[in-house]
Amino acid sequence: MQARIDNPAVTVPGALKALQGVAAAIKRTDLPETTVYLVELRASQINGCGVCVDIHTRELELAGEPAERINTVAAWRDVPYFTEAERAALALTEAATRLADRPDPVPDEVWDEAARHYDEAQLAALVLTIAGINTWNRLNVATRQIGGSWIGDWIAASRRESKAA
C-alpha cells in the first residue's frame, strides 16, 4: 500500500494549522470528549477511512472507554452501551455524513433529538466535529493515506501539545 500523495493538509501551507485550529476550538467547548471521539469514529466507519478509524479507536481506548462501546459503535442502535445523548449525536453524525442519501438529509426529528440533549454551543461544536471529521476522511480516502504504527506516536504527541497549550 502506498499513498497517492502526501496528505493535502500537510502539503498546502496553513491548511493543517487551520484544521487543527477548529479541532482546538471544539475541545474548548463543553461537548464531552468521548462524544467527539464516538462521532469521529462513526463518520470514519461510514466513509471507510482506515487512518481515522484507527486514530479514534485508539483515542477512545486512551480515554478509558470499554471495548464493548468501542467495538459496537457501528451498531449503536442495537446495543445498550450508549446514552440517549450519545445516540442523538451518532444519529446526527450519520445524517450529516450521508447527505446525498435522502431528500431531507438531516430530518427535523434527528436534529430535534440532538437539540434535546445539547445546548446551542454544544450543537455547534457537534456540527463542527462532524464537518471536520468528514473533511479528514475525504482527504485521507481520496489520497489513500496509510495508517499504521505511526498513529500511536502521533496521538501521544497530540496529547502532549494539548496539555502544553
GROMACS elastic network, one bead per residue, 0.5 to 0.9 nm:
[ bonds ]
;  ai    aj funct       b0    kb
    1   144     6  0.85084   500
    1   146     6  0.72500   500
    2     5     6  0.86309   500
    2   144     6  0.71912   500
    2   145     6  0.74190   500
    2   146     6  0.68231   500
    3     6     6  0.68116   500
    3     7     6  0.83775   500
    3   140     6  0.88580   500
    3   143     6  0.59748   500
    3   146     6  0.62385   500
    4     7     6  0.88548   500
    4   142     6  0.83942   500
    4   143     6  0.50816   500
    4   144     6  0.59518   500
    4   145     6  0.74790   500
    5     8     6  0.77428   500
    5   143     6  0.60150   500
    5   144     6  0.80145   500
    5   145     6  0.80325   500
    6     9     6  0.84633   500
    6    10     6  0.70559   500
    6    11     6  0.66067   500
    6   143     6  0.75820   500
    6   145     6  0.76376   500
    7    10     6  0.54363   500
    7    11     6  0.63464   500
    7    12     6  0.88680   500
    7   139     6  0.68184   500
    7   140     6  0.68042   500
    7   143     6  0.69158   500
    7   144     6  0.88402   500
    7   145     6  0.68997   500
    8    12     6  0.58842   500
    8    15     6  0.79028   500
    8    16     6  0.84937   500
    8   139     6  0.67425   500
    8   140     6  0.86110   500
    8   143     6  0.82100   500
    9    12     6  0.57588   500
    9    13     6  0.78610   500
    9    14     6  0.79461   500
    9    17     6  0.84404   500
    9    18     6  0.89790   500
    9    19     6  0.79621   500
    9   136     6  0.86717   500
    9   139     6  0.77380   500
   10    13     6  0.71254   500
   10    14     6  0.82125   500
   10    15     6  0.68571   500
   10    16     6  0.57108   500
   10    17     6  0.89695   500
   11    14     6  0.88222   500
   11    15     6  0.79588   500
   11    16     6  0.84916   500
   12    15     6  0.56453   500
   12    16     6  0.78162   500
   13    16     6  0.75719   500
   13    17     6  0.85005   500
   14    17     6  0.53295   500
   14    18     6  0.61648   500
   14    19     6  0.87787   500
   15    18     6  0.51204   500
   15    19     6  0.62623   500
   15    20     6  0.85450   500
   16    19     6  0.52002   500
   16    20     6  0.60173   500
   16    21     6  0.84148   500
   17    20     6  0.50369   500
   17    21     6  0.59503   500
   17    22     6  0.87945   500
   18    22     6  0.65756   500
   18    23     6  0.88703   500
   19    22     6  0.53541   500
   19    23     6  0.65029   500
   19    24     6  0.87556   500
   19   132     6  0.74695   500
   19   135     6  0.89945   500
   19   136     6  0.88474   500
   20    23     6  0.50022   500
   20    24     6  0.60712   500
   20    25     6  0.85902   500
   21    24     6  0.50320   500
   21    25     6  0.61918   500
   21    26     6  0.86909   500
   22    25     6  0.50840   500
   22    26     6  0.63246   500
   22    27     6  0.87690   500
   22   128     6  0.77329   500
   22   129     6  0.85170   500
   22   132     6  0.77618   500
   23    26     6  0.51399   500
   23    27     6  0.63683   500
   23    28     6  0.89122   500
   23   128     6  0.84090   500
   23   129     6  0.74359   500
   23   132     6  0.76180   500
   24    27     6  0.50700   500
   24    28     6  0.65284   500
   24   162     6  0.83323   500
   25    28     6  0.51993   500
   25    29     6  0.69546   500
   25   125     6  0.83439   500
   26    29     6  0.54096   500
   26    30     6  0.82992   500
   26    31     6  0.75790   500
   26    36     6  0.87561   500
   26   122     6  0.88904   500
   26   124     6  0.89209   500
   26   125     6  0.55046   500
   26   126     6  0.81722   500
   26   128     6  0.75004   500
   26   129     6  0.71866   500
   27    30     6  0.75266   500
   27    31     6  0.75637   500
   27    32     6  0.86250   500
   27    33     6  0.73804   500
   27    36     6  0.88048   500
   27   125     6  0.86549   500
   28    31     6  0.84274   500
   29    32     6  0.83326   500
   29   121     6  0.74670   500
   29   122     6  0.69517   500
   29   125     6  0.70415   500
   30    33     6  0.83069   500
   30   121     6  0.83161   500
   30   122     6  0.66821   500
   30   125     6  0.87248   500
   31    34     6  0.85917   500
   31    35     6  0.70471   500
   31    36     6  0.72340   500
   31   118     6  0.81822   500
   31   121     6  0.84195   500
   31   122     6  0.53569   500
   31   123     6  0.83261   500
   31   125     6  0.68227   500
   31   126     6  0.73430   500
   32    35     6  0.52440   500
   32    36     6  0.65521   500
   32    37     6  0.89481   500
   32   122     6  0.89532   500
   33    36     6  0.51076   500
   33    37     6  0.63890   500
   33    38     6  0.87053   500
   33    63     6  0.83759   500
   34    37     6  0.51024   500
   34    38     6  0.61004   500
   34    39     6  0.85534   500
   34    59     6  0.87722   500
   34    60     6  0.68203   500
   34    63     6  0.72700   500
   34    65     6  0.80905   500
   34    86     6  0.89785   500
   35    38     6  0.50607   500
   35    39     6  0.60819   500
   35    40     6  0.84831   500
   35    85     6  0.87183   500
   35    86     6  0.62807   500
   35    89     6  0.73800   500
   35    90     6  0.85843   500
   35   126     6  0.86026   500
   36    39     6  0.52345   500
   36    40     6  0.61333   500
   36    41     6  0.85903   500
   36    89     6  0.89551   500
   36   125     6  0.89299   500
   36   126     6  0.73542   500
   36   129     6  0.67176   500
   36   130     6  0.86454   500
   37    40     6  0.50116   500
   37    41     6  0.60111   500
   37    42     6  0.85429   500
   37    56     6  0.57381   500
   37    57     6  0.78905   500
   37    59     6  0.68930   500
   37    60     6  0.63096   500
   38    41     6  0.51028   500
   38    42     6  0.61091   500
   38    43     6  0.86454   500
   38    56     6  0.75767   500
   38    57     6  0.84996   500
   38    60     6  0.76127   500
   38    70     6  0.80290   500
   38    73     6  0.71709   500
   38    86     6  0.80047   500
   38    89     6  0.86135   500
   38    90     6  0.74612   500
   39    42     6  0.52011   500
   39    43     6  0.61894   500
   39    44     6  0.84438   500
   39    86     6  0.85949   500
   39    89     6  0.68763   500
   39    90     6  0.59128   500
   39    92     6  0.89093   500
   39    93     6  0.61546   500
   39    94     6  0.87628   500
   39   126     6  0.82860   500
   39   129     6  0.75026   500
   39   130     6  0.68090   500
   39   133     6  0.83726   500
   40    43     6  0.54186   500
   40    44     6  0.60700   500
   40    45     6  0.86116   500
   40    52     6  0.76547   500
   40    53     6  0.79970   500
   40    56     6  0.64846   500
   40    93     6  0.84618   500
   40   129     6  0.72666   500
   40   130     6  0.69200   500
   40   132     6  0.86329   500
   40   133     6  0.57220   500
   40   134     6  0.83211   500
   41    44     6  0.50898   500
   41    45     6  0.61400   500
   41    46     6  0.87279   500
   41    52     6  0.69994   500
   41    53     6  0.55018   500
   41    54     6  0.84753   500
   41    55     6  0.83003   500
   41    56     6  0.53604   500
   41    57     6  0.66741   500
   41    60     6  0.89876   500
   41    70     6  0.87809   500
   41    73     6  0.76207   500
   41    74     6  0.87172   500
   41   133     6  0.86696   500
   42    45     6  0.50879   500
   42    46     6  0.63268   500
   42    47     6  0.86763   500
   42    53     6  0.81307   500
   42    73     6  0.63970   500
   42    74     6  0.63647   500
   42    90     6  0.71027   500
   42    93     6  0.73217   500
   42    94     6  0.75249   500
   43    46     6  0.50998   500
   43    47     6  0.61504   500
   43    48     6  0.84985   500
   43    49     6  0.86751   500
   43    53     6  0.87699   500
   43    90     6  0.86547   500
   43    93     6  0.64227   500
   43    94     6  0.66978   500
   43    97     6  0.64036   500
   43   130     6  0.72995   500
   43   133     6  0.69168   500
   43   134     6  0.67352   500
   43   137     6  0.81017   500
   44    47     6  0.50500   500
   44    48     6  0.58585   500
   44    49     6  0.51416   500
   44    50     6  0.74638   500
   44    51     6  0.85250   500
   44    52     6  0.58186   500
   44    53     6  0.55440   500
   44    56     6  0.85949   500
   44   133     6  0.72040   500
   44   134     6  0.74200   500
   44   136     6  0.87980   500
   44   137     6  0.62030   500
   45    48     6  0.51339   500
   45    49     6  0.64961   500
   45    50     6  0.78770   500
   45    52     6  0.83495   500
   45    53     6  0.62693   500
   45    73     6  0.89331   500
   45    74     6  0.72155   500
   46    49     6  0.80092   500
   46    74     6  0.84128   500
   46    94     6  0.78117   500
   46    97     6  0.78220   500
   46    98     6  0.83309   500
   47    50     6  0.89411   500
   47    97     6  0.81836   500
   47   134     6  0.78193   500
   47   137     6  0.64742   500
   47   138     6  0.77905   500
   47   141     6  0.79924   500
   48    52     6  0.87423   500
   48    53     6  0.80246   500
   48   137     6  0.77804   500
   48   141     6  0.73717   500
   49    52     6  0.54906   500
   49    53     6  0.61346   500
   49    54     6  0.86063   500
   49   136     6  0.86094   500
   49   137     6  0.54557   500
   49   138     6  0.79729   500
   49   140     6  0.66460   500
   49   141     6  0.57838   500
   49   144     6  0.88002   500
   49   145     6  0.86602   500
   50    53     6  0.50662   500
   50    54     6  0.60492   500
   50    55     6  0.85435   500
   50   137     6  0.87477   500
   50   140     6  0.84753   500
   50   141     6  0.81994   500
   50   145     6  0.83852   500
   50   146     6  0.75444   500
   50   147     6  0.65066   500
   51    54     6  0.52519   500
   51    55     6  0.62290   500
   51    56     6  0.87662   500
   51   137     6  0.83304   500
   51   140     6  0.72926   500
   51   141     6  0.87489   500
   51   145     6  0.69900   500
   51   146     6  0.62794   500
   51   148     6  0.77278   500
   51   151     6  0.80726   500
   52    56     6  0.59632   500
   52    57     6  0.82040   500
   52   133     6  0.82262   500
   52   136     6  0.77872   500
   52   137     6  0.68837   500
   52   140     6  0.82676   500
   52   147     6  0.81432   500
   53    56     6  0.54539   500
   53    57     6  0.59160   500
   53    58     6  0.84763   500
   54    57     6  0.53271   500
   54    58     6  0.62342   500
   54    59     6  0.86728   500
   54   147     6  0.71515   500
   54   148     6  0.81555   500
   54   151     6  0.76003   500
   55    58     6  0.52787   500
   55    59     6  0.61977   500
   55    60     6  0.87656   500
   55   147     6  0.85184   500
   55   151     6  0.63466   500
   55   152     6  0.78952   500
   55   154     6  0.89426   500
   55   155     6  0.74830   500
   56    60     6  0.61088   500
   56    61     6  0.85016   500
   57    60     6  0.52202   500
   57    61     6  0.63255   500
   57    62     6  0.87400   500
   57    70     6  0.66056   500
   57    71     6  0.86064   500
   58    62     6  0.61327   500
   58    63     6  0.85146   500
   58   151     6  0.86433   500
   58   152     6  0.77374   500
   58   155     6  0.82911   500
   59    62     6  0.50128   500
   59    63     6  0.60760   500
   59    64     6  0.87083   500
   59    65     6  0.89075   500
   59   155     6  0.75576   500
   60    64     6  0.64787   500
   60    65     6  0.54442   500
   60    66     6  0.83287   500
   60    70     6  0.69389   500
   61    64     6  0.51928   500
   61    65     6  0.53292   500
   61    66     6  0.71381   500
   61    67     6  0.76985   500
   61    70     6  0.77553   500
   62    65     6  0.74082   500
   65    68     6  0.83250   500
   65    69     6  0.67829   500
   65    70     6  0.69091   500
   66    69     6  0.57102   500
   66    70     6  0.65997   500
   66    71     6  0.87199   500
   67    70     6  0.50461   500
   67    71     6  0.57112   500
   67    72     6  0.82763   500
   68    71     6  0.54354   500
   68    72     6  0.61986   500
   68    73     6  0.87839   500
   68    81     6  0.72472   500
   69    72     6  0.53908   500
   69    73     6  0.62754   500
   69    76     6  0.83872   500
   69    79     6  0.87695   500
   69    81     6  0.57774   500
   69    82     6  0.72945   500
   70    73     6  0.57544   500
   70    74     6  0.88831   500
   71    74     6  0.77035   500
   71    75     6  0.86872   500
   72    75     6  0.51851   500
   72    76     6  0.59997   500
   72    78     6  0.87128   500
   72    79     6  0.72952   500
   72    81     6  0.82789   500
   73    77     6  0.86949   500
   73    79     6  0.89227   500
   73    82     6  0.87501   500
   73    90     6  0.86681   500
   74    77     6  0.84216   500
   75    78     6  0.56050   500
   75    79     6  0.67483   500
   76    79     6  0.56373   500
   76    80     6  0.78242   500
   76    81     6  0.76021   500
   76    82     6  0.69241   500
   76    87     6  0.71206   500
   76    90     6  0.79235   500
   77    80     6  0.80665   500
   77    82     6  0.86241   500
   77    87     6  0.74363   500
   79    82     6  0.75535   500
   80    83     6  0.81591   500
   82    85     6  0.80426   500
   82    86     6  0.58777   500
   82    87     6  0.62528   500
   83    86     6  0.51025   500
   83    87     6  0.61506   500
   83    88     6  0.86038   500
   84    87     6  0.50309   500
   84    88     6  0.62018   500
   84    89     6  0.86794   500
   84   117     6  0.78984   500
   85    88     6  0.50891   500
   85    89     6  0.62837   500
   85    90     6  0.86562   500
   85   113     6  0.83267   500
   85   114     6  0.69769   500
   85   116     6  0.82267   500
   85   117     6  0.53479   500
   85   118     6  0.76285   500
   86    90     6  0.60795   500
   86    91     6  0.85311   500
   86   114     6  0.88241   500
   86   117     6  0.87781   500
   87    90     6  0.50229   500
   87    91     6  0.60699   500
   87    92     6  0.85411   500
   87   114     6  0.85384   500
   88    91     6  0.51144   500
   88    92     6  0.61906   500
   88    93     6  0.85199   500
   88   110     6  0.70639   500
   88   111     6  0.82296   500
   88   112     6  0.89720   500
   88   113     6  0.58340   500
   88   115     6  0.85467   500
   88   116     6  0.86849   500
   88   117     6  0.75874   500
   89    92     6  0.51142   500
   89    93     6  0.60664   500
   89    94     6  0.86945   500
   89   110     6  0.89192   500
   89   113     6  0.86669   500
   89   114     6  0.60344   500
   89   117     6  0.87791   500
   89   118     6  0.89459   500
   89   123     6  0.89564   500
   89   126     6  0.74278   500
   90    94     6  0.62036   500
   90    95     6  0.86219   500
   91    94     6  0.51906   500
   91    95     6  0.62339   500
   91    96     6  0.85912   500
   91   110     6  0.64925   500
   91   111     6  0.87758   500
   91   113     6  0.89340   500
   91   114     6  0.82366   500
   92    95     6  0.51110   500
   92    96     6  0.59557   500
   92    97     6  0.82917   500
   92   106     6  0.71537   500
   92   110     6  0.59920   500
   92   111     6  0.66527   500
   92   113     6  0.87737   500
   92   114     6  0.69879   500
   92   126     6  0.87086   500
   92   127     6  0.83915   500
   92   130     6  0.85517   500
   93    96     6  0.52681   500
   93    97     6  0.58733   500
   93    98     6  0.84513   500
   93   126     6  0.84458   500
   93   127     6  0.81184   500
   93   129     6  0.89793   500
   93   130     6  0.60181   500
   94    97     6  0.51599   500
   94    98     6  0.60491   500
   94    99     6  0.86811   500
   94   106     6  0.89365   500
   95    98     6  0.53420   500
   95    99     6  0.63394   500
   95   101     6  0.85706   500
   95   105     6  0.58246   500
   95   106     6  0.52501   500
   95   107     6  0.79592   500
   95   110     6  0.78600   500
   96    99     6  0.55674   500
   96   105     6  0.67246   500
   96   106     6  0.61455   500
   96   127     6  0.81726   500
   96   130     6  0.71423   500
   96   131     6  0.80441   500
   97   100     6  0.86931   500
   97   105     6  0.88628   500
   97   130     6  0.72453   500
   97   131     6  0.80099   500
   97   134     6  0.68641   500
   98   101     6  0.55912   500
   98   102     6  0.81593   500
   98   105     6  0.71186   500
   98   106     6  0.89981   500
   99   102     6  0.69713   500
   99   103     6  0.85450   500
   99   104     6  0.82439   500
   99   106     6  0.75177   500
  100   103     6  0.74839   500
  100   104     6  0.89158   500
  100   105     6  0.67960   500
  101   104     6  0.86893   500
  101   105     6  0.68801   500
  102   105     6  0.53760   500
  102   106     6  0.87651   500
  104   107     6  0.56181   500
  104   108     6  0.87604   500
  106   109     6  0.82950   500
  106   110     6  0.64569   500
  106   111     6  0.67120   500
  107   110     6  0.54251   500
  107   111     6  0.64344   500
  107   112     6  0.85781   500
  108   111     6  0.50171   500
  108   112     6  0.57208   500
  108   113     6  0.83284   500
  109   112     6  0.50465   500
  109   113     6  0.60170   500
  109   114     6  0.85883   500
  110   113     6  0.53090   500
  110   114     6  0.64022   500
  110   115     6  0.86928   500
  111   114     6  0.51876   500
  111   115     6  0.61251   500
  111   116     6  0.86462   500
  112   116     6  0.61165   500
  112   117     6  0.89226   500
  113   116     6  0.50540   500
  113   117     6  0.68946   500
  113   118     6  0.89205   500
  114   117     6  0.54380   500
  114   118     6  0.61065   500
  114   119     6  0.88647   500
  114   123     6  0.74269   500
  115   118     6  0.51140   500
  115   119     6  0.63562   500
  115   120     6  0.74837   500
  115   122     6  0.89722   500
  115   123     6  0.68965   500
  116   119     6  0.77835   500
  117   123     6  0.89689   500
  118   121     6  0.78653   500
  118   122     6  0.54393   500
  118   123     6  0.57695   500
  118   126     6  0.88737   500
  119   122     6  0.52568   500
  119   123     6  0.60467   500
  119   124     6  0.85756   500
  120   123     6  0.50041   500
  120   124     6  0.60840   500
  120   125     6  0.85772   500
  121   124     6  0.50558   500
  121   125     6  0.62272   500
  121   126     6  0.85575   500
  122   126     6  0.60108   500
  122   127     6  0.85913   500
  123   127     6  0.61175   500
  123   128     6  0.84833   500
  124   127     6  0.51737   500
  124   128     6  0.61416   500
  124   129     6  0.85109   500
  125   128     6  0.50190   500
  125   129     6  0.60048   500
  125   130     6  0.86058   500
  126   130     6  0.62415   500
  126   131     6  0.86153   500
  127   130     6  0.50926   500
  127   131     6  0.61220   500
  127   132     6  0.84336   500
  128   131     6  0.50233   500
  128   132     6  0.58579   500
  128   133     6  0.85226   500
  129   132     6  0.50320   500
  129   133     6  0.61317   500
  129   134     6  0.84604   500
  130   133     6  0.54185   500
  130   134     6  0.61497   500
  130   135     6  0.86212   500
  131   134     6  0.51810   500
  131   135     6  0.62195   500
  131   136     6  0.88354   500
  132   135     6  0.50691   500
  132   136     6  0.63875   500
  132   137     6  0.86236   500
  133   136     6  0.50073   500
  133   137     6  0.59811   500
  133   138     6  0.85016   500
  134   138     6  0.61108   500
  134   139     6  0.85749   500
  135   138     6  0.52454   500
  135   139     6  0.62267   500
  135   140     6  0.86363   500
  136   139     6  0.51076   500
  136   140     6  0.60647   500
  136   141     6  0.84301   500
  137   140     6  0.52149   500
  137   141     6  0.58726   500
  137   142     6  0.82642   500
  138   141     6  0.52237   500
  138   142     6  0.57574   500
  138   143     6  0.82961   500
  139   142     6  0.55357   500
  139   143     6  0.62645   500
  139   144     6  0.83144   500
  139   145     6  0.81730   500
  140   143     6  0.54411   500
  140   144     6  0.56366   500
  140   146     6  0.80685   500
  141   145     6  0.64917   500
  142   145     6  0.80462   500
  147   150     6  0.73127   500
  147   151     6  0.67727   500
  148   151     6  0.60225   500
  148   152     6  0.83540   500
  149   152     6  0.60708   500
  149   153     6  0.75143   500
  150   153     6  0.53357   500
  150   154     6  0.61800   500
  150   155     6  0.87526   500
  151   155     6  0.61089   500
  151   156     6  0.85587   500
  152   155     6  0.52440   500
  152   156     6  0.62711   500
  152   157     6  0.87007   500
  153   156     6  0.51302   500
  153   157     6  0.61865   500
  153   158     6  0.85745   500
  154   157     6  0.51332   500
  154   158     6  0.60761   500
  154   159     6  0.86054   500
  155   159     6  0.61391   500
  155   160     6  0.86334   500
  156   159     6  0.51784   500
  156   160     6  0.63116   500
  156   161     6  0.87442   500
  157   160     6  0.50882   500
  157   161     6  0.62293   500
  157   162     6  0.86570   500
  158   161     6  0.50997   500
  158   162     6  0.61726   500
  158   163     6  0.87147   500
  159   162     6  0.50584   500
  159   163     6  0.62792   500
  159   164     6  0.86468   500
  160   163     6  0.52544   500
  160   164     6  0.62291   500
  160   165     6  0.87538   500
  161   164     6  0.50885   500
  161   165     6  0.62015   500
  162   165     6  0.52920   500
